[in-house]
Amino acid sequence: MPERRISTLPRFLYLNTYAILLLLAGMAAVLVPLYRISMWFLPAQLILSLICLKNSIRLFRSWKDKKRKYAVLMERNTLEFRPESFSEYMQAPCGRLLVRTVLADLDRKDAYPALLKYRKTFAENLKSGCRPVKTVVYIDGKKL
């Protein structure tokens, strides 16, 4: 049943807002005639456009994953509201849109400001993204 609530055109457009913005930015980057100023702008313009379009496509292709995450959040929070279950999703703009959607369906829109404490600042994200992460692999309960 939660699958049907999220699989609507307005929800698709809302949850893919950033993908749509990147798509439009990529198209706009191609349409601006910077080559008239200098031909040196053309490679940079094409690279910028390709980066925007590639990331837009990547975000659009994550629709199934967004539906799965929606179902997981709905399942975890239907009986008892668990704010910590939203912390992972508060780190990215698309995740925050998903959190808002889940809260709206749970009729808990007022809980969003309290969930902002789980959002890391840009500096914290930058610092944690530049450090190596130690990966531990367990096989048959034994640490390798």
MIDOSE-1310 file (N, C-alpha, C; in nm, 2 decimals, decimal comma, always signed):
residues 144
mper	+0,08/-0,12/+0,00/+0,00/+0,00/+0,00/+0,08/+0,13/+0,00; +0,19/+0,14/+0,08/+0,27/+0,26/+0,07/+0,33/+0,28/-0,07; +0,35/+0,17/-0,14/+0,41/+0,19/-0,28/+0,31/+0,27/-0,37; +0,18/+0,25/-0,35/+0,09/+0,33/-0,43/+0,08/+0,48/-0,39
rist	+0,11/+0,51/-0,26/+0,11/+0,65/-0,22/+0,22/+0,73/-0,28; +0,33/+0,67/-0,30/+0,45/+0,74/-0,35/+0,46/+0,73/-0,50; +0,39/+0,64/-0,57/+0,40/+0,62/-0,71/+0,30/+0,71/-0,79; +0,30/+0,83/-0,76/+0,21/+0,93/-0,83/+0,30/+1,03/-0,90
lprf	+0,24/+1,09/-1,00/+0,32/+1,19/-1,07/+0,36/+1,31/-0,99; +0,27/+1,37/-0,90/+0,32/+1,48/-0,82/+0,43/+1,44/-0,72; +0,42/+1,32/-0,67/+0,53/+1,27/-0,58/+0,66/+1,25/-0,66; +0,65/+1,19/-0,78/+0,77/+1,17/-0,86/+0,83/+1,30/-0,89
lyln	+0,76/+1,40/-0,93/+0,81/+1,53/-0,96/+0,87/+1,60/-0,83; +0,81/+1,59/-0,72/+0,86/+1,65/-0,60/+0,99/+1,58/-0,55; +0,99/+1,45/-0,55/+1,11/+1,38/-0,50/+1,23/+1,38/-0,60; +1,20/+1,42/-0,72/+1,30/+1,44/-0,82/+1,33/+1,58/-0,86
tyai	+1,30/+1,67/-0,77/+1,32/+1,82/-0,80/+1,46/+1,85/-0,83; +1,55/+1,79/-0,76/+1,69/+1,82/-0,79/+1,74/+1,76/-0,92; +1,69/+1,65/-0,96/+1,72/+1,59/-1,09/+1,66/+1,68/-1,20; +1,54/+1,73/-1,18/+1,49/+1,82/-1,28/+1,57/+1,95/-1,29
llll	+1,61/+2,00/-1,18/+1,69/+2,12/-1,18/+1,83/+2,10/-1,25; +1,89/+1,99/-1,22/+2,01/+1,95/-1,29/+1,99/+1,93/-1,44; +1,88/+1,87/-1,48/+1,85/+1,85/-1,62/+1,84/+1,99/-1,69; +1,76/+2,08/-1,63/+1,74/+2,21/-1,68/+1,88/+2,29/-1,69
agma	+1,96/+2,28/-1,59/+2,09/+2,34/-1,58/+2,18/+2,29/-1,70; +2,17/+2,16/-1,72/+2,25/+2,10/-1,82/+2,21/+2,15/-1,96; +2,08/+2,16/-1,98/+2,03/+2,20/-2,11/+2,06/+2,35/-2,13; +2,05/+2,43/-2,02/+2,08/+2,57/-2,03/+2,23/+2,60/-2,06
avlv	+2,31/+2,51/-2,00/+2,46/+2,53/-2,02/+2,49/+2,51/-2,17; +2,42/+2,42/-2,24/+2,44/+2,40/-2,38/+2,39/+2,51/-2,47; +2,27/+2,57/-2,43/+2,21/+2,67/-2,51/+2,27/+2,81/-2,50; +2,35/+2,83/-2,40/+2,41/+2,97/-2,39/+2,52/+2,98/-2,49
plyr	+2,51/+3,07/-2,58/+2,62/+3,08/-2,69/+2,75/+3,15/-2,64; +2,82/+3,08/-2,56/+2,95/+3,13/-2,51/+3,06/+3,13/-2,62; +3,04/+3,04/-2,72/+3,14/+3,03/-2,82/+3,15/+3,16/-2,90; +3,05/+3,25/-2,89/+3,06/+3,38/-2,96/+3,16/+3,47/-2,89
ismw	+3,18/+3,45/-2,76/+3,28/+3,53/-2,68/+3,41/+3,47/-2,71; +3,43/+3,34/-2,69/+3,56/+3,28/-2,72/+3,53/+3,13/-2,74; +3,60/+3,07/-2,83/+3,59/+2,93/-2,85/+3,64/+2,85/-2,74; +3,72/+2,91/-2,65/+3,78/+2,84/-2,53/+3,67/+2,81/-2,43
flpa	+3,56/+2,87/-2,44/+3,45/+2,84/-2,34/+3,38/+2,72/-2,38; +3,38/+2,68/-2,51/+3,31/+2,56/-2,56/+3,34/+2,43/-2,48; +3,47/+2,39/-2,47/+3,49/+2,27/-2,39/+3,44/+2,27/-2,25; +3,46/+2,39/-2,18/+3,42/+2,40/-2,04/+3,26/+2,39/-2,04
qlil	+3,20/+2,45/-2,13/+3,05/+2,45/-2,14/+3,00/+2,31/-2,16; +3,07/+2,24/-2,25/+3,02/+2,10/-2,28/+3,05/+2,01/-2,16; +3,16/+2,02/-2,09/+3,19/+1,94/-1,97/+3,09/+1,97/-1,86; +3,06/+2,10/-1,84/+2,96/+2,13/-1,74/+2,83/+2,08/-1,77
slic	+2,79/+2,08/-1,89/+2,66/+2,03/-1,94/+2,66/+1,88/-1,92; +2,76/+1,81/-1,96/+2,76/+1,66/-1,94/+2,76/+1,62/-1,79; +2,83/+1,69/-1,71/+2,83/+1,66/-1,57/+2,68/+1,68/-1,51; +2,62/+1,79/-1,55/+2,48/+1,81/-1,50/+2,39/+1,70/-1,55
lkns	+2,40/+1,67/-1,68/+2,31/+1,57/-1,74/+2,33/+1,43/-1,68; +2,46/+1,40/-1,66/+2,49/+1,27/-1,60/+2,43/+1,25/-1,46; +2,45/+1,36/-1,38/+2,40/+1,35/-1,24/+2,25/+1,35/-1,24; +2,19/+1,42/-1,33/+2,04/+1,43/-1,34/+1,99/+1,29/-1,37
irlf	+2,05/+1,22/-1,47/+2,01/+1,08/-1,51/+2,03/+0,99/-1,39; +2,14/+1,00/-1,32/+2,17/+0,92/-1,20/+2,06/+0,94/-1,10; +2,02/+1,06/-1,07/+1,91/+1,09/-0,97/+1,77/+1,03/-1,02; +1,74/+1,04/-1,15/+1,62/+0,99/-1,20/+1,62/+0,84/-1,19
rswk	+1,73/+0,77/-1,21/+1,74/+0,63/-1,21/+1,73/+0,57/-1,07; +1,74/+0,66/-0,97/+1,73/+0,61/-0,83/+1,59/+0,61/-0,78; +1,49/+0,62/-0,87/+1,35/+0,62/-0,83/+1,31/+0,50/-0,75; +1,35/+0,38/-0,80/+1,32/+0,25/-0,73/+1,38/+0,25/-0,59
dkkr	+1,50/+0,30/-0,57/+1,56/+0,31/-0,44/+1,49/+0,40/-0,35; +1,44/+0,51/-0,40/+1,36/+0,61/-0,32/+1,23/+0,55/-0,28; +1,17/+0,47/-0,36/+1,04/+0,40/-0,32/+1,07/+0,30/-0,21; +1,18/+0,23/-0,23/+1,22/+0,13/-0,12/+1,25/+0,20/+0,01
kyav	+1,32/+0,31/+0,01/+1,35/+0,38/+0,13/+1,23/+0,44/+0,19; +1,13/+0,48/+0,11/+1,00/+0,53/+0,16/+0,93/+0,42/+0,23; +0,93/+0,30/+0,17/+0,86/+0,19/+0,24/+0,92/+0,16/+0,37; +1,06/+0,16/+0,37/+1,13/+0,13/+0,50/+1,10/+0,23/+0,61
lmer	+1,10/+0,36/+0,57/+1,07/+0,46/+0,67/+0,93/+0,45/+0,72; +0,84/+0,42/+0,63/+0,70/+0,41/+0,67/+0,68/+0,29/+0,76; +0,74/+0,18/+0,73/+0,73/+0,06/+0,81/+0,79/+0,09/+0,95; +0,91/+0,15/+0,96/+0,97/+0,17/+1,09/+0,90/+0,27/+1,17
ntle	+0,82/+0,36/+1,12/+0,77/+0,47/+1,19/+0,61/+0,47/+1,20; +0,55/+0,37/+1,14/+0,40/+0,37/+1,15/+0,35/+0,34/+1,29; +0,40/+0,24/+1,35/+0,35/+0,21/+1,49/+0,41/+0,30/+1,59; +0,54/+0,33/+1,59/+0,60/+0,42/+1,68/+0,70/+0,51/+1,61
frpe	+0,69/+0,64/+1,64/+0,77/+0,73/+1,57/+0,91/+0,73/+1,62; +1,01/+0,70/+1,53/+1,15/+0,68/+1,57/+1,23/+0,79/+1,50; +1,26/+0,90/+1,56/+1,33/+1,01/+1,49/+1,47/+0,97/+1,44; +1,54/+0,88/+1,51/+1,68/+0,84/+1,47/+1,68/+0,77/+1,34
sfse	+1,57/+0,71/+1,30/+1,56/+0,64/+1,17/+1,57/+0,73/+1,05; +1,55/+0,86/+1,07/+1,56/+0,96/+0,96/+1,70/+1,02/+0,95; +1,79/+0,99/+1,04/+1,92/+1,06/+1,04/+2,00/+1,04/+0,91; +2,00/+0,92/+0,86/+2,07/+0,90/+0,74/+2,02/+0,98/+0,62
ymqa	+1,89/+1,00/+0,62/+1,83/+1,07/+0,50/+1,84/+1,22/+0,51; +1,88/+1,27/+0,63/+1,89/+1,42/+0,65/+2,02/+1,48/+0,59; +2,10/+1,39/+0,54/+2,23/+1,44/+0,49/+2,23/+1,49/+0,35; +2,13/+1,46/+0,27/+2,13/+1,50/+0,13/+2,00/+1,57/+0,10
pcgr	+2,00/+1,66/+0,01/+1,87/+1,73/-0,03/+1,76/+1,64/-0,07; +1,79/+1,54/-0,15/+1,69/+1,45/-0,20/+1,63/+1,37/-0,08; +1,72/+1,33/+0,01/+1,68/+1,26/+0,13/+1,59/+1,34/+0,22; +1,61/+1,47/+0,23/+1,53/+1,56/+0,31/+1,39/+1,57/+0,25
llvr	+1,38/+1,57/+0,11/+1,25/+1,57/+0,05/+1,18/+1,44/+0,08; +1,25/+1,33/+0,08/+1,19/+1,20/+0,12/+1,14/+1,20/+0,26; +1,21/+1,26/+0,35/+1,17/+1,27/+0,49/+1,04/+1,35/+0,50; +1,04/+1,46/+0,43/+0,92/+1,55/+0,43/+0,80/+1,47/+0,38
tvla	+0,82/+1,39/+0,28/+0,71/+1,31/+0,22/+0,66/+1,21/+0,32; +0,75/+1,14/+0,38/+0,71/+1,04/+0,48/+0,64/+1,10/+0,60; +0,69/+1,21/+0,65/+0,63/+1,28/+0,76/+0,49/+1,33/+0,73; +0,47/+1,37/+0,60/+0,34/+1,41/+0,56/+0,24/+1,30/+0,56
dldr	+0,29/+1,18/+0,51/+0,20/+1,06/+0,51/+0,18/+1,00/+0,65; +0,27/+1,03/+0,74/+0,25/+0,99/+0,88/+0,17/+1,09/+0,96; +0,14/+1,20/+0,90/+0,07/+1,31/+0,96/+0,15/+1,37/+1,08; +0,28/+1,38/+1,05/+0,38/+1,43/+1,15/+0,46/+1,54/+1,10
kday	+0,41/+1,63/+1,02/+0,48/+1,74/+0,95/+0,55/+1,83/+1,06; +0,49/+1,84/+1,17/+0,55/+1,92/+1,28/+0,68/+1,86/+1,34; +0,71/+1,74/+1,30/+0,84/+1,68/+1,36/+0,96/+1,71/+1,27; +0,94/+1,78/+1,16/+1,06/+1,81/+1,07/+1,16/+1,90/+1,14
pall	+1,12/+2,01/+1,20/+1,22/+2,09/+1,27/+1,31/+2,02/+1,37; +1,25/+1,92/+1,44/+1,32/+1,85/+1,54/+1,42/+1,75/+1,47; +1,39/+1,71/+1,35/+1,48/+1,62/+1,28/+1,60/+1,69/+1,22; +1,60/+1,82/+1,21/+1,71/+1,90/+1,16/+1,84/+1,89/+1,24
kyrk	+1,82/+1,84/+1,36/+1,94/+1,82/+1,44/+2,03/+1,71/+1,39; +1,97/+1,62/+1,31/+2,05/+1,51/+1,25/+2,12/+1,55/+1,12; +2,09/+1,67/+1,07/+2,16/+1,72/+0,95/+2,30/+1,77/+0,98; +2,40/+1,72/+0,91/+2,53/+1,77/+0,93/+2,55/+1,90/+0,85
tfae	+2,64/+1,98/+0,90/+2,67/+2,10/+0,83/+2,76/+2,07/+0,70; +2,77/+2,17/+0,62/+2,85/+2,15/+0,50/+3,00/+2,11/+0,53; +3,05/+2,19/+0,63/+3,19/+2,16/+0,68/+3,21/+2,02/+0,73; +3,11/+1,97/+0,81/+3,11/+1,84/+0,86/+3,11/+1,73/+0,75
nlks	+3,02/+1,75/+0,65/+3,01/+1,66/+0,54/+3,14/+1,66/+0,46; +3,20/+1,78/+0,44/+3,32/+1,79/+0,37/+3,44/+1,72/+0,44; +3,44/+1,74/+0,57/+3,55/+1,68/+0,65/+3,53/+1,52/+0,65; +3,41/+1,47/+0,67/+3,40/+1,33/+0,68/+3,41/+1,27/+0,54
gcrp	+3,38/+1,34/+0,43/+3,39/+1,29/+0,30/+3,54/+1,28/+0,25; +3,62/+1,35/+0,31/+3,76/+1,36/+0,27/+3,85/+1,26/+0,35; +3,80/+1,20/+0,45/+3,88/+1,11/+0,53/+3,85/+0,96/+0,48; +3,95/+0,88/+0,49/+3,93/+0,74/+0,45/+3,84/+0,67/+0,56
vktv	+3,76/+0,58/+0,51/+3,67/+0,51/+0,60/+3,72/+0,36/+0,62; +3,73/+0,32/+0,74/+3,78/+0,18/+0,76/+3,66/+0,09/+0,74; +3,69/-0,01/+0,66/+3,59/-0,11/+0,62/+3,63/-0,24/+0,69; +3,53/-0,30/+0,76/+3,55/-0,43/+0,83/+3,46/-0,53/+0,76
vyid	+3,52/-0,65/+0,72/+3,45/-0,75/+0,66/+3,44/-0,87/+0,75; +3,32/-0,93/+0,77/+3,30/-1,05/+0,85/+3,26/-1,16/+0,76; +3,32/-1,27/+0,77/+3,28/-1,39/+0,70/+3,26/-1,50/+0,80; +3,14/-1,56/+0,80/+3,10/-1,66/+0,90/+3,13/-1,61/+1,04
gkkl	+3,10/-1,49/+1,07/+3,12/-1,43/+1,20/+3,26/-1,40/+1,25; +3,35/-1,42/+1,16/+3,49/-1,40/+1,19/+3,54/-1,27/+1,12; +3,61/-1,19/+1,19/+3,66/-1,06/+1,14/+3,79/-1,09/+1,05; +3,79/-1,04/+0,93/+3,91/-1,06/+0,85/+4,01/-0,96/+0,87
